[in-house]
Amino acid sequence: MNRGFYVILAAQFLSALADNALLFAAIALLKALAAPDWHTPLLQEFFVISYILLAPFVGPFADALPKGRVMFVSNAIKIVGCLAMLLGMQPLYAYAIVGLGAAAYSPAKYGILTEYLPPALLVIANSWMEGATVVAIILGAIVGGLLISPQLVGSLLHGWGAPAWLTVPDLAIAVILLFYVAAAWFNLYIPRLPIDHKVPKKNPVYLLHDFWHAFRLLWKDPLGQVSLAVTTLFWGVGATLRLVVLSWAAFNLKFDLTHATQLTAMVAVGIAVGAAVAGKWVKLENSVKVLPAGIALGLIVITMIFVTDWRIAMAVMFLVGALSGYFVVPLNALLQHRGHLLMGAGHSIAIQNFNENIGILILLGIYTFMVGHGVHIHWVIVTFGLFISTAMAIIWRRHRYDEVH
């Protein structure tokens, strides 16, 4: 791995750190505004809707320009979203602007790997990328938790004699804004690569047709199909479980929001370990053999309802993360490789994001419905755990059937 790869890695790390810290700051802002509980999962719904609506356009956009430039523009949009939140825009709408930048950012950050590196290095590059992203999630959760702490930051603001209009969530968002600025600065130094798979037309109708063609092509490819199904399931469940863990920690462990963020950080530690193991031991051509780890993941999730000790909780969260990282990294690399061969990296990542965020939208919608109707957190956990194991078992069985026939 050369210097250019580490610049890409640093840019992704800072942007991901800011994304994850901002989620907790936005949740704290909603609580400060006395928003109803169901607004918390709705926050992520507003974030991911851009991934779905813009999927036909962000792929061609990422493939039409140098990807470092695309990443810079995307971070600039995230900065606008942060500023809007600071200036008093409703948090749901401001977070949607940040989601707009994230939707444009994603095809470029992963697509550049397939253009910059040979296929033989893709799994290990993805393990590095996922590892850096996971460290960013860990630090984002910790930094976000500290920045919204009334005891720590609130005391500092009081000691500084800060004006009454400067709240703890506002200060947190201002600090997070600086991380986005740093990420944008690194974007300027990403190596410029030749433009690959540039679309011949910019007409929206053509782009929609082109997206639909690529969508069908990837779903019809046997390896693309299984990897796309698994990553869609993983990110849909992962986004929902991140919020489930906050509610579970409050009920089972009596944790406040600041301490609950540390549990989400432990999941991220596990993902980093699982990703590292996958990067070392799983080859691209053997990626689908990790599917049974997804079945085990659902069963481990169900055990959360019995946990009342914070030390056991940390161990369970680590195991959930390790299994997640182990099975998703190789399949993510496989999906990128198949997509790059079939249609271009930007197109394939946009299709991946489209599917994954439909999964997130649906599962978060189900969770929002459950919260709004007062379903007990233990029933929520059991439902999601059974869903994970059942869905992974179906995907695994379907793939084995396709191999035989």
TINUFI-76258 format. One record per residue (C-alpha): residue number from 1; x, y, z. Coordinates in pm, 1 decimal. Layout:
// residues N
num=NUM	x=X	y=Y	z=Z
...
END
This chain:
// residues 405
num=1	x=0.0	y=0.0	z=0.0
num=2	x=144.7	y=338.2	z=-100.3
num=3	x=101.9	y=694.9	z=22.6
num=4	x=-204.8	y=761.7	z=-192.6
num=5	x=-397.0	y=477.8	z=-30.0
num=6	x=-325.4	y=616.1	z=317.3
num=7	x=-447.6	y=962.4	z=211.8
num=8	x=-774.8	y=798.8	z=98.6
num=9	x=-784.3	y=613.1	z=430.9
num=10	x=-730.0	y=932.0	z=634.5
num=11	x=-1002.8	y=1119.0	z=445.2
num=12	x=-1248.2	y=833.4	z=500.6
num=13	x=-1153.5	y=806.6	z=868.9
num=14	x=-1220.4	y=1172.9	z=944.1
num=15	x=-1544.5	y=1184.4	z=748.1
num=16	x=-1673.6	y=863.4	z=910.7
num=17	x=-1574.8	y=987.5	z=1257.2
num=18	x=-1774.6	y=1306.0	z=1199.2
num=19	x=-2074.3	y=1110.4	z=1059.0
num=20	x=-2095.3	y=889.7	z=1366.7
num=21	x=-2036.0	y=1162.5	z=1622.4
num=22	x=-2300.0	y=1377.9	z=1452.2
num=23	x=-2565.5	y=1107.9	z=1494.1
num=24	x=-2533.9	y=1122.3	z=1873.2
num=25	x=-2516.0	y=1501.4	z=1873.8
num=26	x=-2835.4	y=1515.7	z=1664.1
num=27	x=-3007.2	y=1270.5	z=1902.9
num=28	x=-2904.0	y=1492.6	z=2196.6
num=29	x=-3038.1	y=1796.7	z=2011.3
num=30	x=-3373.1	y=1622.9	z=1959.1
num=31	x=-3388.9	y=1542.6	z=2331.4
num=32	x=-3303.1	y=1903.7	z=2416.8
num=33	x=-3592.7	y=2014.7	z=2194.3
num=34	x=-3824.1	y=1764.1	z=2372.9
num=35	x=-3896.8	y=1577.9	z=2048.1
num=36	x=-4096.3	y=1252.4	z=2080.4
num=37	x=-3900.4	y=926.0	z=2114.0
num=38	x=-3995.9	y=802.8	z=1768.2
num=39	x=-3809.1	y=1098.9	z=1614.9
num=40	x=-3479.1	y=926.2	z=1703.1
num=41	x=-3512.3	y=638.6	z=1450.7
num=42	x=-3681.5	y=884.2	z=1211.2
num=43	x=-3355.8	y=1083.8	z=1218.5
num=44	x=-3177.7	y=802.0	z=1033.7
num=45	x=-3471.9	y=763.2	z=796.8
num=46	x=-3417.3	y=1123.3	z=684.4
num=47	x=-3045.1	y=1049.6	z=645.9
num=48	x=-3079.0	y=741.6	z=423.4
num=49	x=-3357.9	y=866.3	z=196.8
num=50	x=-3098.0	y=1051.3	z=-13.8
num=51	x=-2914.5	y=723.2	z=-81.5
num=52	x=-3232.1	y=580.5	z=-232.9
num=53	x=-3359.3	y=881.5	z=-428.0
num=54	x=-3017.6	y=977.5	z=-568.3
num=55	x=-2886.3	y=625.5	z=-640.5
num=56	x=-2935.8	y=651.5	z=-1020.9
num=57	x=-2734.9	y=975.1	z=-1029.8
num=58	x=-2455.0	y=951.8	z=-769.6
num=59	x=-2295.4	y=648.9	z=-939.7
num=60	x=-2253.0	y=821.8	z=-1277.2
num=61	x=-2145.6	y=1138.0	z=-1089.4
num=62	x=-1872.8	y=940.6	z=-908.7
num=63	x=-1759.5	y=776.8	z=-1234.2
num=64	x=-1767.1	y=1101.8	z=-1436.5
num=65	x=-1518.2	y=1297.2	z=-1220.3
num=66	x=-1194.2	y=1219.1	z=-1034.7
num=67	x=-1317.1	y=1050.0	z=-719.5
num=68	x=-1111.5	y=1270.2	z=-488.9
num=69	x=-1299.7	y=1570.3	z=-628.5
num=70	x=-1633.5	y=1393.8	z=-571.2
num=71	x=-1534.7	y=1323.6	z=-209.1
num=72	x=-1443.0	y=1690.2	z=-157.5
num=73	x=-1777.9	y=1815.5	z=-292.2
num=74	x=-1962.4	y=1558.9	z=-79.1
num=75	x=-1785.0	y=1667.9	z=238.8
num=76	x=-1870.9	y=2028.8	z=154.6
num=77	x=-2241.5	y=1930.6	z=145.7
num=78	x=-2202.7	y=1766.3	z=488.5
num=79	x=-2052.4	y=2090.6	z=618.6
num=80	x=-2358.3	y=2280.4	z=490.5
num=81	x=-2583.4	y=2035.4	z=678.8
num=82	x=-2389.6	y=2091.3	z=1002.6
num=83	x=-2411.4	y=2467.7	z=962.8
num=84	x=-2786.5	y=2441.2	z=897.4
num=85	x=-2828.4	y=2244.3	z=1220.7
num=86	x=-2628.7	y=2505.6	z=1411.8
num=87	x=-2835.0	y=2788.8	z=1264.4
num=88	x=-3160.3	y=2639.4	z=1392.5
num=89	x=-3295.7	y=2428.9	z=1107.6
num=90	x=-3513.2	y=2139.2	z=1229.8
num=91	x=-3260.2	y=1857.3	z=1307.9
num=92	x=-3439.4	y=1604.5	z=1086.0
num=93	x=-3410.9	y=1832.3	z=781.7
num=94	x=-3052.5	y=1938.5	z=853.9
num=95	x=-2949.4	y=1575.5	z=899.3
num=96	x=-3111.5	y=1500.9	z=561.6
num=97	x=-2868.0	y=1750.7	z=402.3
num=98	x=-2577.5	y=1562.8	z=562.3
num=99	x=-2728.7	y=1243.6	z=419.0
num=100	x=-2725.2	y=1405.6	z=74.9
num=101	x=-2347.7	y=1453.5	z=104.2
num=102	x=-2301.8	y=1100.1	z=237.4
num=103	x=-2497.6	y=953.2	z=-55.2
num=104	x=-2266.1	y=1125.0	z=-303.9
num=105	x=-1955.7	y=1035.1	z=-98.9
num=106	x=-2005.5	y=658.8	z=-74.0
num=107	x=-1965.8	y=550.3	z=-440.7
num=108	x=-1643.8	y=750.4	z=-460.6
num=109	x=-1481.8	y=629.3	z=-136.3
num=110	x=-1523.7	y=261.3	z=-225.5
num=111	x=-1509.5	y=296.0	z=-602.1
num=112	x=-1165.9	y=452.5	z=-590.6
num=113	x=-1024.4	y=132.3	z=-438.2
num=114	x=-1113.2	y=-77.4	z=-743.7
num=115	x=-952.8	y=182.5	z=-973.4
num=116	x=-644.0	y=239.8	z=-760.9
num=117	x=-561.2	y=-119.6	z=-657.0
num=118	x=-536.8	y=-460.3	z=-831.2
num=119	x=-803.2	y=-725.8	z=-749.6
num=120	x=-553.0	y=-925.4	z=-541.9
num=121	x=-533.8	y=-639.2	z=-289.5
num=122	x=-906.7	y=-564.0	z=-268.6
num=123	x=-991.6	y=-780.2	z=33.9
num=124	x=-699.1	y=-650.6	z=238.4
num=125	x=-768.5	y=-291.9	z=122.2
num=126	x=-1131.7	y=-335.0	z=228.3
num=127	x=-1020.4	y=-473.3	z=563.7
num=128	x=-804.7	y=-160.6	z=607.5
num=129	x=-1091.4	y=62.3	z=496.8
num=130	x=-1343.5	y=-115.4	z=720.7
num=131	x=-1089.7	y=-116.4	z=1003.8
num=132	x=-1036.3	y=258.9	z=971.1
num=133	x=-1410.8	y=313.7	z=943.5
num=134	x=-1468.8	y=104.5	z=1252.8
num=135	x=-1204.9	y=292.7	z=1450.4
num=136	x=-1383.7	y=608.6	z=1335.8
num=137	x=-1713.6	y=461.0	z=1458.2
num=138	x=-1552.1	y=380.1	z=1793.6
num=139	x=-1401.2	y=725.6	z=1833.2
num=140	x=-1713.0	y=887.3	z=1684.5
num=141	x=-1928.8	y=717.6	z=1947.7
num=142	x=-1685.1	y=807.2	z=2226.4
num=143	x=-1628.6	y=1164.4	z=2107.0
num=144	x=-1999.4	y=1210.6	z=2039.5
num=145	x=-2084.3	y=1072.4	z=2384.2
num=146	x=-1833.7	y=1301.5	z=2554.7
num=147	x=-1939.2	y=1608.0	z=2356.7
num=148	x=-2304.7	y=1566.4	z=2459.7
num=149	x=-2224.7	y=1491.6	z=2825.0
num=150	x=-2403.0	y=1744.6	z=3049.6
num=151	x=-2161.2	y=1664.5	z=3331.8
num=152	x=-1846.0	y=1725.8	z=3127.2
num=153	x=-1929.3	y=1976.6	z=2851.9
num=154	x=-2216.7	y=2136.3	z=3041.9
num=155	x=-1986.1	y=2208.7	z=3335.7
num=156	x=-1724.5	y=2353.3	z=3100.9
num=157	x=-1978.2	y=2584.3	z=2937.1
num=158	x=-2098.8	y=2699.6	z=3278.3
num=159	x=-1740.4	y=2754.1	z=3394.6
num=160	x=-1657.7	y=2954.6	z=3082.4
num=161	x=-1961.4	y=3174.8	z=3136.2
num=162	x=-2094.4	y=3081.3	z=2793.3
num=163	x=-2412.7	y=3258.2	z=2674.3
num=164	x=-2742.5	y=3078.8	z=2737.9
num=165	x=-2805.5	y=3023.8	z=2365.1
num=166	x=-2490.3	y=2804.1	z=2334.6
num=167	x=-2616.2	y=2459.6	z=2436.3
num=168	x=-2420.3	y=2135.0	z=2479.8
num=169	x=-2553.5	y=1983.3	z=2152.1
num=170	x=-2467.4	y=2305.6	z=1965.0
num=171	x=-2107.7	y=2296.1	z=2087.0
num=172	x=-2084.3	y=1927.8	z=1991.6
num=173	x=-2203.9	y=2000.2	z=1637.8
num=174	x=-1954.4	y=2289.4	z=1604.2
num=175	x=-1664.5	y=2059.5	z=1700.0
num=176	x=-1784.5	y=1789.1	z=1460.8
num=177	x=-1795.0	y=2049.2	z=1184.0
num=178	x=-1415.7	y=2082.1	z=1218.7
num=179	x=-1372.4	y=1709.8	z=1147.8
num=180	x=-1560.6	y=1751.3	z=819.9
num=181	x=-1336.1	y=2044.4	z=729.3
num=182	x=-1024.3	y=1831.8	z=798.8
num=183	x=-1165.4	y=1547.6	z=584.0
num=184	x=-1227.2	y=1791.2	z=297.4
num=185	x=-865.9	y=1909.6	z=324.1
num=186	x=-737.3	y=1549.9	z=285.5
num=187	x=-968.4	y=1504.6	z=-14.5
num=188	x=-764.2	y=1764.9	z=-200.4
num=189	x=-456.4	y=1536.9	z=-186.6
num=190	x=-617.3	y=1213.3	z=-309.8
num=191	x=-439.3	y=1090.5	z=-626.7
num=192	x=-613.6	y=1184.9	z=-950.7
num=193	x=-694.5	y=874.0	z=-1156.5
num=194	x=-814.9	y=836.5	z=-1515.2
num=195	x=-1194.2	y=857.7	z=-1539.2
num=196	x=-1337.9	y=506.4	z=-1571.3
num=197	x=-1680.3	y=400.6	z=-1709.2
num=198	x=-1795.8	y=755.6	z=-1782.5
num=199	x=-2158.4	y=756.5	z=-1895.0
num=200	x=-2213.3	y=873.7	z=-2255.8
num=201	x=-2517.7	y=1089.1	z=-2169.8
num=202	x=-2621.2	y=1309.5	z=-1877.1
num=203	x=-2992.2	y=1302.9	z=-1955.7
num=204	x=-3186.7	y=1203.8	z=-1636.2
num=205	x=-3408.5	y=962.1	z=-1832.1
num=206	x=-3099.2	y=790.2	z=-1972.6
num=207	x=-2940.4	y=775.7	z=-1626.2
num=208	x=-3252.6	y=611.2	z=-1482.2
num=209	x=-3254.0	y=356.5	z=-1764.7
num=210	x=-2880.9	y=297.3	z=-1720.3
num=211	x=-2928.0	y=249.5	z=-1345.2
num=212	x=-3209.6	y=-1.4	z=-1396.6
num=213	x=-2997.7	y=-196.2	z=-1646.1
num=214	x=-2702.1	y=-207.9	z=-1402.1
num=215	x=-2937.4	y=-297.3	z=-1115.5
num=216	x=-3071.8	y=-600.7	z=-1301.9
num=217	x=-2724.5	y=-699.8	z=-1420.8
num=218	x=-2583.9	y=-710.8	z=-1067.4
num=219	x=-2881.7	y=-898.9	z=-923.7
num=220	x=-2866.1	y=-1159.1	z=-1204.6
num=221	x=-2495.9	y=-1226.5	z=-1146.1
num=222	x=-2476.5	y=-1528.7	z=-905.8
num=223	x=-2190.2	y=-1388.5	z=-696.2
num=224	x=-2321.3	y=-1032.7	z=-717.7
num=225	x=-2662.4	y=-1154.7	z=-601.2
num=226	x=-2544.2	y=-1327.4	z=-283.1
num=227	x=-2304.0	y=-1049.8	z=-185.6
num=228	x=-2566.4	y=-781.7	z=-252.1
num=229	x=-2829.1	y=-967.9	z=-47.8
num=230	x=-2594.2	y=-1010.3	z=249.4
num=231	x=-2464.1	y=-652.8	z=254.4
num=232	x=-2820.8	y=-519.4	z=221.0
num=233	x=-2925.6	y=-728.7	z=519.7
num=234	x=-2616.8	y=-636.9	z=721.9
num=235	x=-2644.9	y=-260.3	z=689.3
num=236	x=-3021.4	y=-257.1	z=737.6
num=237	x=-2994.6	y=-455.8	z=1057.8
num=238	x=-2677.5	y=-273.8	z=1169.7
num=239	x=-2832.7	y=72.6	z=1145.7
num=240	x=-3136.6	y=-44.3	z=1340.9
num=241	x=-2940.4	y=-233.1	z=1606.6
num=242	x=-2732.7	y=76.1	z=1678.9
num=243	x=-3049.2	y=244.8	z=1805.1
num=244	x=-3181.3	y=-74.7	z=1965.0
num=245	x=-2861.7	y=-97.0	z=2172.0
num=246	x=-2922.6	y=252.8	z=2311.4
num=247	x=-3272.5	y=155.8	z=2430.1
num=248	x=-3157.0	y=-185.3	z=2554.5
num=249	x=-2871.0	y=-29.2	z=2753.6
num=250	x=-3114.3	y=213.8	z=2916.1
num=251	x=-3356.0	y=-66.6	z=3014.0
num=252	x=-3125.9	y=-359.6	z=3101.8
num=253	x=-2817.1	y=-174.6	z=3225.7
num=254	x=-2967.4	y=159.8	z=3338.1
num=255	x=-2716.6	y=347.1	z=3118.9
num=256	x=-2762.4	y=708.2	z=3010.5
num=257	x=-2697.6	y=813.1	z=2649.5
num=258	x=-2331.4	y=899.1	z=2715.0
num=259	x=-2252.0	y=553.2	z=2858.4
num=260	x=-2466.9	y=369.8	z=2602.7
num=261	x=-2251.6	y=512.3	z=2321.9
num=262	x=-1957.8	y=315.8	z=2469.2
num=263	x=-2144.2	y=-8.2	z=2397.9
num=264	x=-2183.4	y=86.8	z=2032.3
num=265	x=-1809.4	y=157.2	z=2034.9
num=266	x=-1745.3	y=-199.7	z=2158.6
num=267	x=-1941.5	y=-335.2	z=1860.8
num=268	x=-1709.7	y=-134.0	z=1639.7
num=269	x=-1401.8	y=-283.5	z=1812.8
num=270	x=-1539.3	y=-628.4	z=1733.4
num=271	x=-1599.2	y=-534.5	z=1369.4
num=272	x=-1237.6	y=-418.9	z=1341.8
num=273	x=-1111.5	y=-753.3	z=1476.7
num=274	x=-1346.8	y=-953.6	z=1254.4
num=275	x=-1246.5	y=-745.7	z=952.2
num=276	x=-876.4	y=-798.8	z=1027.7
num=277	x=-924.7	y=-1176.8	z=1056.6
num=278	x=-1118.4	y=-1181.7	z=728.9
num=279	x=-853.9	y=-969.8	z=556.4
num=280	x=-582.1	y=-1216.8	z=659.6
num=281	x=-756.5	y=-1552.0	z=613.2
num=282	x=-1039.9	y=-1513.4	z=360.4
num=283	x=-954.0	y=-1494.3	z=-9.2
num=284	x=-1178.1	y=-1317.8	z=-259.3
num=285	x=-1272.8	y=-1643.4	z=-433.6
num=286	x=-1381.1	y=-1800.3	z=-100.0
num=287	x=-1587.7	y=-1504.9	z=23.9
num=288	x=-1924.6	y=-1683.2	z=28.7
num=289	x=-1795.8	y=-1943.8	z=276.0
num=290	x=-1832.6	y=-1690.9	z=561.1
num=291	x=-2216.2	y=-1694.9	z=543.0
num=292	x=-2269.7	y=-1921.8	z=849.4
num=293	x=-2119.9	y=-1645.3	z=1066.4
num=294	x=-2429.5	y=-1437.1	z=982.2
num=295	x=-2660.1	y=-1711.8	z=1109.6
num=296	x=-2467.5	y=-1722.7	z=1439.1
num=297	x=-2490.0	y=-1343.6	z=1462.8
num=298	x=-2868.8	y=-1346.4	z=1490.0
num=299	x=-2859.5	y=-1601.5	z=1771.5
num=300	x=-2602.5	y=-1394.3	z=1963.8
num=301	x=-2825.1	y=-1085.5	z=1929.1
num=302	x=-3112.4	y=-1268.8	z=2100.6
num=303	x=-2893.7	y=-1337.7	z=2407.4
num=304	x=-2888.0	y=-962.2	z=2474.9
num=305	x=-3224.9	y=-984.3	z=2653.0
num=306	x=-3069.0	y=-1191.6	z=2934.9
num=307	x=-2774.9	y=-955.6	z=2998.0
num=308	x=-2788.5	y=-720.4	z=3297.1
num=309	x=-2416.4	y=-690.3	z=3381.1
num=310	x=-2218.0	y=-428.0	z=3190.3
num=311	x=-1909.1	y=-651.9	z=3160.1
num=312	x=-2105.6	y=-931.7	z=2995.8
num=313	x=-2277.1	y=-668.7	z=2780.7
num=314	x=-1939.5	y=-547.5	z=2654.7
num=315	x=-1838.4	y=-905.4	z=2566.7
num=316	x=-2164.7	y=-968.2	z=2379.8
num=317	x=-2128.5	y=-642.7	z=2187.2
num=318	x=-1771.5	y=-737.6	z=2091.8
num=319	x=-1885.3	y=-1078.6	z=1966.6
num=320	x=-2168.7	y=-922.2	z=1764.6
num=321	x=-1916.1	y=-688.7	z=1602.3
num=322	x=-1655.1	y=-960.7	z=1536.7
num=323	x=-1903.4	y=-1187.4	z=1357.8
num=324	x=-2032.9	y=-888.8	z=1158.2
num=325	x=-1687.6	y=-779.4	z=1044.7
num=326	x=-1584.1	y=-1134.5	z=957.4
num=327	x=-1870.1	y=-1200.5	z=716.2
num=328	x=-1937.2	y=-857.1	z=567.6
num=329	x=-1583.3	y=-751.0	z=464.5
num=330	x=-1514.7	y=-1039.1	z=219.5
num=331	x=-1863.0	y=-1010.6	z=68.7
num=332	x=-1823.5	y=-634.4	z=36.8
num=333	x=-1496.7	y=-686.5	z=-151.4
num=334	x=-1659.4	y=-951.0	z=-372.4
num=335	x=-1945.5	y=-714.8	z=-455.0
num=336	x=-1704.5	y=-435.0	z=-547.0
num=337	x=-1501.7	y=-669.1	z=-767.9
num=338	x=-1806.5	y=-806.6	z=-953.1
num=339	x=-1953.0	y=-458.5	z=-990.7
num=340	x=-1629.2	y=-316.2	z=-1126.1
num=341	x=-1609.7	y=-592.9	z=-1387.0
num=342	x=-1974.7	y=-566.9	z=-1490.6
num=343	x=-2049.6	y=-194.4	z=-1493.5
num=344	x=-1795.0	y=31.2	z=-1320.0
num=345	x=-1718.0	y=91.8	z=-954.5
num=346	x=-1931.2	y=403.9	z=-907.1
num=347	x=-2237.8	y=239.8	z=-1063.5
num=348	x=-2207.3	y=-76.9	z=-857.7
num=349	x=-2153.1	y=104.4	z=-526.7
num=350	x=-2453.3	y=327.4	z=-598.5
num=351	x=-2664.7	y=15.5	z=-658.3
num=352	x=-2525.9	y=-136.7	z=-339.8
num=353	x=-2616.6	y=180.6	z=-148.4
num=354	x=-2963.2	y=183.0	z=-306.1
num=355	x=-3035.1	y=-171.0	z=-186.6
num=356	x=-2870.1	y=-129.3	z=152.4
num=357	x=-3056.5	y=188.7	z=231.4
num=358	x=-3390.1	y=47.5	z=125.3
num=359	x=-3309.3	y=-221.9	z=381.6
num=360	x=-3224.7	y=45.6	z=639.2
num=361	x=-3539.7	y=242.6	z=556.0
num=362	x=-3764.1	y=-62.3	z=592.4
num=363	x=-3606.9	y=-196.2	z=912.5
num=364	x=-3586.2	y=146.8	z=1075.1
num=365	x=-3947.2	y=198.7	z=973.9
num=366	x=-4042.4	y=-126.0	z=1149.2
num=367	x=-3843.3	y=-20.0	z=1456.9
num=368	x=-4004.8	y=326.3	z=1453.3
num=369	x=-4347.0	y=158.5	z=1436.1
num=370	x=-4257.2	y=-68.6	z=1730.4
num=371	x=-4134.8	y=223.6	z=1943.2
num=372	x=-4437.9	y=433.0	z=1855.4
num=373	x=-4669.2	y=148.4	z=1962.0
num=374	x=-4484.1	y=72.6	z=2286.4
num=375	x=-4342.2	y=-271.8	z=2196.8
num=376	x=-4108.3	y=-392.7	z=2474.1
num=377	x=-3739.3	y=-366.5	z=2385.7
num=378	x=-3687.6	y=-740.8	z=2452.6
num=379	x=-3946.9	y=-833.6	z=2189.3
num=380	x=-3777.1	y=-594.5	z=1948.6
num=381	x=-3441.3	y=-767.8	z=2005.8
num=382	x=-3583.9	y=-1119.7	z=1965.2
num=383	x=-3762.2	y=-1015.9	z=1644.5
num=384	x=-3447.9	y=-872.6	z=1488.3
num=385	x=-3229.1	y=-1164.0	z=1601.3
num=386	x=-3463.0	y=-1422.0	z=1447.3
num=387	x=-3486.8	y=-1214.2	z=1131.5
num=388	x=-3106.6	y=-1205.0	z=1091.3
num=389	x=-3057.5	y=-1579.8	z=1137.3
num=390	x=-3353.1	y=-1675.9	z=917.4
num=391	x=-3257.2	y=-1440.9	z=635.0
num=392	x=-2891.3	y=-1550.6	z=638.7
num=393	x=-2993.7	y=-1918.0	z=639.3
num=394	x=-3217.9	y=-1860.9	z=335.8
num=395	x=-2938.6	y=-1678.0	z=146.9
num=396	x=-2686.4	y=-1953.3	z=230.5
num=397	x=-2923.4	y=-2231.2	z=124.0
num=398	x=-3010.9	y=-2048.2	z=-197.9
num=399	x=-2643.2	y=-2002.5	z=-285.8
num=400	x=-2564.1	y=-2372.0	z=-220.8
num=401	x=-2859.3	y=-2469.7	z=-441.2
num=402	x=-2733.7	y=-2243.2	z=-722.6
num=403	x=-2385.1	y=-2395.6	z=-694.1
num=404	x=-2522.2	y=-2747.5	z=-738.4
num=405	x=-2754.8	y=-2654.0	z=-1026.2
END
